[in-house]
Amino acid sequence: MRMGKGLEGKPCEEQVTSELTMPLVPAGATYMRPLKGVFVFLLVFSMVTMWYITFSSHTVLEKVNLMYFYEYEPVYKQSYPFTLRELWKCHDIHPFLVILVSSRPREVRARQAIRTTWGSRSSWWGQRVLTLFLLGQDPPGTEEPTELSVEEESVLYGDIIQQNFRDTYDNLTLKTIMGFRWLSEFCPNATFLMKTDSDVFIHTPNLVRFLLPRSQSEQLFTGYPLVENFAYRGLDRTRSISYEEYPFRLYPPYCSGLGYVLHGKLALRIYELMSHVRPVKFEDVYVGICLNLLKVNVSVPEGAEQFFLYKINFDVSLLKPFNAWMPNPSHGATNPSRGATNPSCDATNPTCGATNPTCGATNPSHGATHHSCGDTNPICGATNPNRGATNSSCGVTNPSHGATNPNRGVTNPSPGEGVKPLSIWLKFTMGWFGYDMA
């Protein structure tokens, strides 16, 4: 009688005997092996990290010496030519406040949202306010089709400043230098300068009122202060800076780039110094370096908090101080003869338009916020009554707003979106600058 064979070709008796004589392995041992590997990896990693911190040539310097960035010769003077510069903006006026908004070429709707909200008026409290946008050039291969080209925007609104450097995150400092250069060359008589971003909301009337008693403070530099801020060295490249570029542990005191305000004469001094100071990646830190080299301290506004770095949810009730210039909800289909941004048009005045030659029916495309409409702007008025160079009720996708589309108002730069551009494009809100929040 032949004995059967097991799966391995051995007789069944031999196979059973060998299985019985195999050593038993504890069940927990199989789980301990991966844990040992993880422990060894963490041990080696911690030792390498400690060695790197102790013996690396990139040892962080505790004491900040800003002369590290300074050169006695103006070797860092930027020579990028202006492609759009709006050189006549300050030719015959003395603006109280110039607001320079950092933007990118494809952010057409963000710029339009600003033109139709906080940047729609050219004066507050009898003081002239200019709002302009700082742009570079889209890097090759990143161009996106937009409703308007940058050149068309410049012709329509006259508020674009542009140079031919690549508009990237790492070149934000070049964009800020461009703004200071424009002020120095074409608008040196401005009393105050503000630099901000296109995703920020500015309470312009309260800002002007805040600055009025400070017009003689030539050392004024204010915003959201950042003091003893650490230089981040991690993996997030939008916040990280290399040791070679900035070898110190702390940044000098500076204000967040979301929005800072300074006196015009101080801005001229800073621009003159910029040609001697090596640029760093972060434009707000760079301005802070220049500020500290000039021995100027950051001013912190007294009273209630003025600058906000966090988001404020949109609420129409917060816009009470803007009631004088916010659009009337009956503008458009129910009453197309009323001007959307004409503060002299009132809901209680049914004859508004016929008795006011600058409003509504007699010139539906001529907004009250366009003070320069006419002689100084040949493309607006008689030669082209349907196009306002700075007509804040003119929609991006419809440059002939007015006679052809009277139903589009200030808070609706694109059809059917209501206040959506405000909540989308102004999402990282710096908030309300000023005192009267109620």
Residue, then its C-alpha position, 0 to 999 in steps of 0.5 A: m500500500r503506497m502512502g499518499k504525498g502532500l502538497e510539497g511532494k513529501p509523504c504526509e507522515e513526514q510533512v506532519t512531523s516537520e510541521l510539529t517540530m517547527p519552533l513557535v513564534p509569538a504573535g506580537a513579534t510580527y508586529m514589532r518589526p515595523l515599529k523597530g524600523v520606524f524607531v531606527f528611522l526617527l533616531v537617525f533623522s533626529m541625529v542628522t537634524m541635530w548635526y545640521i543645526t549644530f554644524s551647518s554653515h547656515t547658522v541663523l544670526e540672532k542680531v539683525n544687522l540691516m547694513y548687510f543689505y546696504e550698498y553705498e553705490p546705487v547698484y540695485k536701481q531697477s531699470y525696467p521700462f514702463t509700458l503703461r504709466e499714466l504720467w498725466k494723472c498728477h500733472d495739474i492736481h495735488p492728490f491727498l492720497v494715492i492708492l496703489v493696488s497690486s494686481r495681476p493682468r488676468e485679474v480683470r474682475a477684481r479691478q472692476a470690483i474695486r472701480t465700482t466699490w471703494g475706488s469709485r470716487s476721486s475725492w472724499w472730504g474735499q481731498r483728491v484720491l487717486t486709485l491705480f493698479l500695479l501690473g507686470q507681464d504674464p509669464p510666457g505660456t500663462e496668458e489667459p483670455t480675458e474680457l478686456s486686455v490690459e491696454e484696453e483697460s488703460v484706454l477705458y479707465g486710465d488707471i494702469i501702471q505696468q512694467n515689463f518684468r514677469d508678474t510672479y510671486d517672487n517679483l512682488t518686490l519689483k512691483t512695489i519698487m515700480g509703485f514707489r518709482w512712479l510716485s517719485e517720477f510722476c506724482p511727487n506732490a502726493t501727501f500720502l501713499m497707500k500700497t494694498d492688494s486687489d483682494v483687500f477692501i479699503h474704507t476710503p472715506n474713513l481712511v481720508r478722515f484718519l489721515l487729515p490731521r496727520s498731513q504734517s507727520e512726514q515720518l508717518f508709516t502705519g498699517y498692521p504692525l508685525v514686530e519680532n516676526f520669525a523668518y520661516r525656513g520651512l517647505d511652504r515656498t510662499r512663506s519661506i526665505s533662504y539663509e542666503e537671502y536673509p540670514f537673520r532669525l527675526y525680521p525688522p519691524y514692518c507692516s503687512g503688505l495687505g495694506y500700509v500707509l505712509h507720508g508722501k515725503l517718506a515714500l520719496r526717501i524710501y525710493e531713493l534708498m531702494s537703489h542701495v538696498r538689495p531686494v528680498k523676496f517679501e516686499d513688505v519685509y523689504v520696505g521694512i528694511c528700508l524704513n529701519l535703515l532710515k530710522v523711522n518707526v512703525s506707527v500703531p494707530e490709537g483707539a480701535e483696531q484699524f487694520f484687519l488681517y482676517k476675513i470679515n463676512f460681507d454685510v450690507s449694514l456695514l456699509k452705512p457710511f457709504n450710503a451717500w454713494m452706494p447705488n439705489p436699488s431702483h436703478g435700472a429696469t424700474n427707473p433707468s433715468r437715475g444715475a447709479t453712482n450719482p450722489s445727487c440722485d435721490a429716490t425721493n426726487p422723481t425728476c432726477g435726470a431731466t433737471n440734472p443734465t449730468c445724470g440719467a436720461t440726458n447722459p445715461s453713461h455719464g456717472a457722477t464719479h467721473h469728475s474728469c469726464g470731458d475736456t481732459n478725456p477725449i474718449c468720454g462724453a461728446t465723442n463717445p457718450n456710451r463709454g466712460a473712462t472711469n465710469s464705475s457703472c460700466g461693466v467689464t464685459n460691456p464697455s458700452h454700458g449705458a444706452t445699451n444696458p441700463n440695468r447694470g449697476v455699481t454692485n453688479p459688474s457682471p450680469g446676474e452676480g449681484v454683490k458676488p464680485l465683492s465676496i469673491w475677489l475681496k475675500f482676504t479682507m483687510g477690513w474697515f479703516g477708520y472709526d465709525m463702524a456703526 
